Amino acid sequence: MSRQGLLIVVSGPSGTGKGTVCKQLLAAHREISYSISATTRQARMGEMDGVNYYFLSKDVFQKMIADGEFLEWADVYGNYYGTPLKKVEEKLANGHDILLEIDTQGAMNVMKKFPREFMCTYCLRL
């Protein structure tokens, strides 16, 4: 019987060092998969769809919200950001540990949806 993967959540406000912590964690533990978020913002120079983010239109994102397809999502300064639920569930079911780098609002929503025994949360505080 294979084990259920662990959902690892690194959470904190913008600028607290979430990205730095995640990069170090991923470098030290190559078995951990990084969750790719979806967003409605435009791609920045060098960003690639499906690598850095899934870049979606607002209409598609809103339909996914209505259909319950996000583990968590937020409207941040007029752009949507969210974690596609299906991809996370598939990886966890296959025993892969998943790392989410999200804001505190998103972390609270994740905690409501996932049992504590499958989740490890680390909140960055100033």
C-alpha positions as CSV (number, residue, x, y, z in Angstrom):
1,M,0.0,0.0,0.0
2,S,1.5,3.4,-1.0
3,R,1.5,6.3,1.4
4,Q,-0.5,9.5,1.0
5,G,1.7,12.5,0.1
6,L,2.2,15.3,2.5
7,L,0.9,18.8,1.8
8,I,3.5,21.3,2.8
9,V,2.3,24.9,3.1
10,V,4.7,27.9,3.4
11,S,2.6,31.0,4.0
12,G,3.2,34.6,4.8
13,P,2.6,38.1,3.4
14,S,4.5,39.4,0.4
15,G,8.1,40.1,1.0
16,T,8.6,37.8,4.0
17,G,10.9,35.4,2.3
18,K,8.5,32.5,1.3
19,G,10.3,32.1,-2.0
20,T,13.7,31.9,-0.3
21,V,12.5,29.2,2.1
22,C,10.9,27.3,-0.7
23,K,13.9,27.4,-3.0
24,Q,16.1,26.1,-0.2
25,L,13.6,23.3,0.8
26,L,13.3,22.2,-2.8
27,A,17.1,22.2,-3.3
28,A,17.6,20.0,-0.2
29,H,14.6,17.7,-0.9
30,R,14.3,16.9,-4.6
31,E,11.5,14.5,-3.9
32,I,9.2,17.4,-3.1
33,S,7.1,18.7,-5.9
34,Y,6.3,22.5,-6.2
35,S,2.7,23.3,-6.8
36,I,2.2,25.6,-9.8
37,S,-0.5,28.2,-9.2
38,A,-2.9,29.7,-11.7
39,T,-3.2,33.4,-12.2
40,T,-5.0,36.0,-14.4
41,R,-2.1,38.4,-14.4
42,Q,0.0,38.8,-17.5
43,A,3.2,36.7,-17.7
44,R,6.4,38.6,-16.9
45,M,9.5,38.4,-19.0
46,G,10.9,34.9,-18.9
47,E,7.8,33.3,-17.3
48,M,6.3,30.3,-19.0
49,D,2.8,28.9,-18.9
50,G,2.7,25.6,-17.0
51,V,6.2,26.2,-15.5
52,N,5.9,29.4,-13.4
53,Y,2.1,29.7,-13.4
54,Y,-0.9,28.6,-15.4
55,F,-1.9,31.9,-17.1
56,L,-5.7,32.0,-17.5
57,S,-8.2,34.6,-18.6
58,K,-10.5,36.0,-15.9
59,D,-13.5,34.2,-17.5
60,V,-11.8,30.8,-17.3
61,F,-10.6,31.5,-13.7
62,Q,-14.1,32.6,-12.6
63,K,-15.6,29.4,-14.1
64,M,-13.1,27.3,-12.3
65,I,-14.0,29.1,-9.0
66,A,-17.7,28.4,-9.7
67,D,-17.0,24.8,-10.4
68,G,-15.0,24.3,-7.2
69,E,-11.7,23.6,-9.1
70,F,-9.4,25.5,-6.7
71,L,-7.9,24.3,-3.4
72,E,-7.6,28.0,-2.6
73,W,-7.8,31.3,-4.5
74,A,-7.7,35.0,-3.9
75,D,-8.2,38.3,-5.7
76,V,-4.9,40.2,-5.2
77,Y,-4.9,43.8,-6.6
78,G,-7.4,42.9,-9.3
79,N,-5.8,39.7,-10.4
80,Y,-6.8,36.2,-9.4
81,Y,-4.3,33.6,-8.0
82,G,-5.2,30.1,-7.0
83,T,-4.1,26.5,-6.6
84,P,-5.7,24.0,-9.0
85,L,-7.2,21.3,-6.7
86,K,-7.1,18.4,-9.1
87,K,-3.4,18.5,-9.7
88,V,-2.7,18.6,-5.9
89,E,-5.0,15.7,-5.2
90,E,-3.5,13.6,-7.9
91,K,0.0,14.1,-6.7
92,L,-0.9,13.5,-3.1
93,A,-2.8,10.3,-3.9
94,N,0.3,9.0,-5.7
95,G,2.4,9.6,-2.6
96,H,4.2,12.8,-3.8
97,D,4.8,15.5,-1.2
98,I,3.6,18.9,-2.5
99,L,4.9,22.3,-1.6
100,L,2.5,25.3,-1.7
101,E,3.9,28.9,-1.5
102,I,0.8,31.0,-0.7
103,D,-0.4,34.0,1.2
104,T,-2.0,33.7,4.6
105,Q,-5.5,34.0,3.3
106,G,-4.9,31.0,1.0
107,A,-3.3,29.0,3.8
108,M,-6.4,29.5,6.0
109,N,-8.6,28.1,3.1
110,V,-6.3,25.1,2.6
111,M,-6.5,24.3,6.3
112,K,-10.3,24.2,6.1
113,K,-10.1,21.6,3.3
114,F,-7.3,19.2,4.2
115,P,-7.1,17.0,7.2
116,R,-4.3,17.9,9.6
117,E,-2.6,14.5,9.3
118,F,-1.8,15.3,5.6
119,M,-0.6,18.8,6.1
120,C,2.5,20.6,7.4
121,T,2.1,24.4,7.7
122,Y,4.9,26.9,8.3
123,C,3.9,30.6,8.5
124,L,6.5,33.3,8.1
125,R,6.2,36.1,10.5
126,L,8.0,39.4,10.8
